[in-house]
């Protein structure tokens, strides 16, 4: 797993107006937490942050060089825990949560899946369905895979690939249940659809049955009060 450096500055609590002023300058508010230490509010450069995410993805290891007023610059190794983006402009990052990590302690992370090839069943009209695009694993931070490549070219209609088929190199534990399907090829008409006429007939029958039941209940005499 690639390791990158990102500079940050410690910051005090800010008002809503101050937070807006910070973001105008393409700065991103952030916080570090975890490992039993106090939360530390930060501000990082937006452009540099986007470069880090573009190069290493959300699982990248980050060495944060933190500057504090009147204190010596210190470094903390972190990972991205949560990234809050603008709802309208996804490339605009509003806030980032970093979590402290130890290079000697295992952590659980999501690893993306990269599906390659064209399923053999597609030639017969089969429909490829990608059930999930990532799996959960547990490993040391330095052993986090960038992705798992899955060849789907051998899948025929009715075939599927499950998590247990992944080849995990090194000391990596699969957290996702082994029988979890990752991809499958469905038949063109896997689920028979009712003809419109059949749907109308069934709807009428259901309505008639409901009407008859309602009529029977209304016809029953009410019990006399004591």
C-alpha positions as CSV (number, residue, x, y, z in Angstrom):
1,X,0.0,0.0,0.0
2,X,1.3,3.4,-1.0
3,X,2.2,5.9,1.7
4,X,1.8,9.6,1.2
5,X,2.7,12.8,3.1
6,X,0.1,15.5,3.8
7,X,0.7,18.8,5.6
8,X,-1.9,20.0,8.1
9,X,-2.3,22.8,10.7
10,X,-3.9,22.5,14.1
11,X,-6.9,24.8,14.5
12,X,-9.2,26.0,17.3
13,X,-12.9,25.6,17.2
14,X,-14.4,27.8,14.5
15,X,-17.8,29.5,14.2
16,X,-20.0,28.8,11.1
17,X,-18.8,32.0,9.5
18,X,-15.2,31.2,10.1
19,X,-15.6,27.8,8.6
20,X,-17.0,29.3,5.5
21,X,-14.1,31.7,5.2
22,X,-11.6,28.8,5.5
23,X,-13.4,26.9,2.7
24,X,-13.3,30.0,0.4
25,X,-9.5,29.6,0.3
26,X,-9.9,25.9,-0.8
27,X,-9.0,24.7,2.7
28,X,-10.7,21.6,4.2
29,X,-11.6,21.1,7.8
30,X,-10.5,17.8,9.3
31,X,-10.2,16.0,12.6
32,X,-8.0,13.2,13.9
33,X,-9.2,10.7,16.5
34,X,-8.6,7.2,17.8
35,X,-6.2,5.1,19.8
36,X,-7.3,6.6,23.1
37,X,-6.0,10.1,22.3
38,X,-7.8,13.4,22.2
39,X,-9.5,14.5,19.0
40,X,-7.4,17.0,17.1
41,X,-9.1,19.6,14.8
42,X,-7.1,20.4,11.7
43,X,-7.2,22.3,8.4
44,X,-5.5,20.9,5.2
45,X,-5.0,22.2,1.7
46,X,-7.9,21.1,-0.6
47,X,-5.8,20.8,-3.7
48,X,-3.2,18.6,-2.0
49,X,-5.8,16.5,-0.4
50,X,-7.5,15.8,-3.7
51,X,-4.1,14.8,-5.2
52,X,-3.6,12.3,-2.3
53,X,-7.0,10.7,-2.9
54,X,-6.5,10.6,-6.6
55,X,-3.2,8.9,-6.3
56,X,-3.7,6.5,-3.5
57,X,-7.5,6.1,-3.0
58,X,-9.4,6.1,0.3
59,X,-7.2,3.3,1.7
60,X,-4.0,5.2,1.3
61,X,-1.7,5.5,4.4
62,X,-1.1,9.2,5.2
63,X,1.8,10.6,7.2
64,X,0.3,13.9,8.5
65,X,2.8,16.6,9.3
66,X,1.0,18.7,11.8
67,X,2.0,22.3,12.5
68,X,0.9,23.9,15.7
69,X,1.5,27.5,16.8
70,X,4.4,27.7,19.2
71,X,5.0,23.9,19.0
72,X,7.3,21.7,16.9
73,X,5.8,20.1,13.9
74,X,4.8,16.5,14.7
75,X,3.8,13.5,12.5
76,X,1.0,11.1,12.9
77,X,0.2,8.1,10.6
78,X,-3.5,8.0,9.7
79,X,-6.0,6.7,7.3
80,X,-9.2,8.2,5.9
81,X,-12.2,7.2,8.0
82,X,-14.9,9.4,6.4
83,X,-14.9,12.0,3.6
84,X,-17.8,14.5,3.4
85,X,-18.3,15.9,-0.1
86,X,-20.5,18.6,-1.4
87,X,-23.8,17.1,-2.6
88,X,-23.8,19.1,-5.9
89,X,-20.0,19.2,-6.6
90,X,-18.6,15.8,-5.6
91,X,-15.0,17.0,-6.3
92,X,-15.4,19.5,-3.5
93,X,-14.5,18.1,-0.1
94,X,-16.1,19.7,2.9
95,X,-14.7,17.7,5.8
96,X,-12.4,14.7,6.5
97,X,-12.2,12.4,9.5
98,X,-8.7,10.8,9.9
99,X,-8.2,7.8,12.2
100,X,-4.9,7.1,14.0
101,X,-3.3,3.8,13.2
102,X,-0.4,1.6,14.3
103,X,1.6,-0.1,11.6
104,X,1.9,-3.1,14.0
105,X,-1.9,-3.5,14.6
106,X,-4.3,-5.2,12.2
107,X,-7.3,-3.2,11.0
108,X,-10.4,-3.9,9.0
109,X,-10.7,-2.2,5.6
110,X,-12.8,-2.4,2.5
111,X,-10.9,-3.4,-0.7
112,X,-12.4,-2.6,-4.1
113,X,-13.0,-5.3,-6.7
114,X,-11.9,-4.9,-10.3
115,X,-13.9,-7.2,-12.6
116,X,-12.2,-8.1,-15.9
117,X,-13.2,-10.0,-19.0
118,X,-16.5,-10.7,-20.7
119,X,-18.5,-13.7,-19.3
120,X,-18.9,-16.6,-21.6
121,X,-22.6,-16.7,-20.9
122,X,-23.1,-13.3,-22.4
123,X,-22.9,-14.9,-25.9
124,X,-26.0,-16.9,-25.0
125,X,-27.9,-13.8,-23.8
126,X,-26.9,-14.1,-20.2
127,X,-26.9,-10.9,-18.1
128,X,-23.9,-10.1,-15.8
129,X,-24.9,-8.9,-12.4
130,X,-22.2,-7.4,-10.1
131,X,-23.5,-8.1,-6.6
132,X,-20.8,-6.2,-4.7
133,X,-17.9,-4.0,-5.6
134,X,-15.7,-4.4,-2.5
135,X,-14.9,-6.9,0.3
136,X,-13.9,-6.5,3.9
137,X,-10.5,-7.8,5.0
138,X,-8.3,-7.6,8.1
139,X,-4.6,-7.1,7.9
140,X,-1.7,-4.8,8.9
141,X,-1.9,-1.3,7.4
142,X,1.2,-1.9,5.3
143,X,-0.4,-5.1,3.7
144,X,-3.7,-3.5,2.5
145,X,-4.2,-4.5,-1.2
146,X,-5.1,-1.7,-3.6
147,X,-7.7,-3.9,-5.2
148,X,-8.6,-7.5,-6.0
149,X,-8.8,-8.4,-9.7
150,X,-11.5,-10.9,-10.6
151,X,-11.7,-12.6,-14.0
152,X,-15.3,-13.2,-14.9
153,X,-14.7,-14.6,-18.4
154,X,-15.4,-18.2,-17.5
155,X,-18.9,-17.5,-16.1
156,X,-21.7,-19.2,-18.0
157,X,-25.4,-18.7,-17.4
158,X,-26.2,-19.7,-13.8
159,X,-22.6,-19.4,-12.7
160,X,-21.4,-17.1,-9.9
161,X,-18.2,-16.1,-8.1
162,X,-18.1,-16.0,-4.3
163,X,-15.8,-14.3,-1.9
164,X,-14.2,-17.6,-0.9
165,X,-12.5,-17.8,-4.3
166,X,-10.3,-14.7,-3.7
167,X,-6.6,-15.4,-3.4
168,X,-5.5,-13.6,-0.2
169,X,-1.7,-13.3,-0.2
170,X,0.2,-12.9,3.0
171,X,-1.4,-12.5,6.5
172,X,-4.7,-11.2,5.3
173,X,-8.0,-12.4,6.8
174,X,-11.3,-12.3,4.9
175,X,-14.1,-10.7,6.9
176,X,-16.8,-10.8,4.3
177,X,-18.7,-14.1,4.6
178,X,-17.1,-16.7,2.2
179,X,-20.4,-17.5,0.5
180,X,-21.1,-13.9,-0.4
181,X,-21.7,-13.7,-4.2
182,X,-19.5,-11.1,-5.9
183,X,-20.8,-11.6,-9.5
184,X,-23.2,-13.9,-11.3
185,X,-24.6,-14.4,-14.8
186,X,-28.4,-14.6,-15.0
187,X,-30.6,-16.1,-17.6
188,X,-32.2,-13.6,-20.0
189,X,-35.7,-14.4,-18.5
190,X,-34.6,-15.4,-15.0
191,X,-37.9,-14.2,-13.6
192,X,-41.0,-14.9,-15.7
193,X,-43.1,-11.7,-16.1
194,X,-46.8,-12.0,-16.2
195,X,-48.7,-10.9,-19.3
196,X,-50.8,-7.8,-18.8
197,X,-54.0,-9.8,-19.4
198,X,-53.0,-12.3,-16.7
199,X,-52.2,-9.5,-14.3
200,X,-55.6,-7.9,-14.9
201,X,-57.4,-11.2,-14.4
202,X,-55.6,-11.9,-11.2
203,X,-56.3,-8.4,-9.9
204,X,-60.0,-8.8,-10.6
205,X,-60.1,-12.2,-8.8
206,X,-58.3,-10.7,-5.8
207,X,-60.7,-7.8,-5.7
208,X,-63.7,-10.1,-6.0
209,X,-62.4,-12.3,-3.1
210,X,-61.8,-9.2,-1.0
211,X,-65.3,-8.0,-1.7
212,X,-66.9,-11.3,-0.8
213,X,-64.9,-11.5,2.5
214,X,-66.0,-7.9,3.4
215,X,-69.6,-8.8,2.6
216,X,-69.6,-11.9,4.7
217,X,-68.1,-10.0,7.7
218,X,-70.8,-7.3,7.3
219,X,-73.5,-9.9,7.2
220,X,-72.5,-11.5,10.5
221,X,-74.7,-10.3,13.4
222,X,-72.9,-8.4,16.2
223,X,-72.8,-10.0,19.6
224,X,-75.4,-8.7,22.1
225,X,-74.1,-6.7,25.0
226,X,-74.5,-8.1,28.4
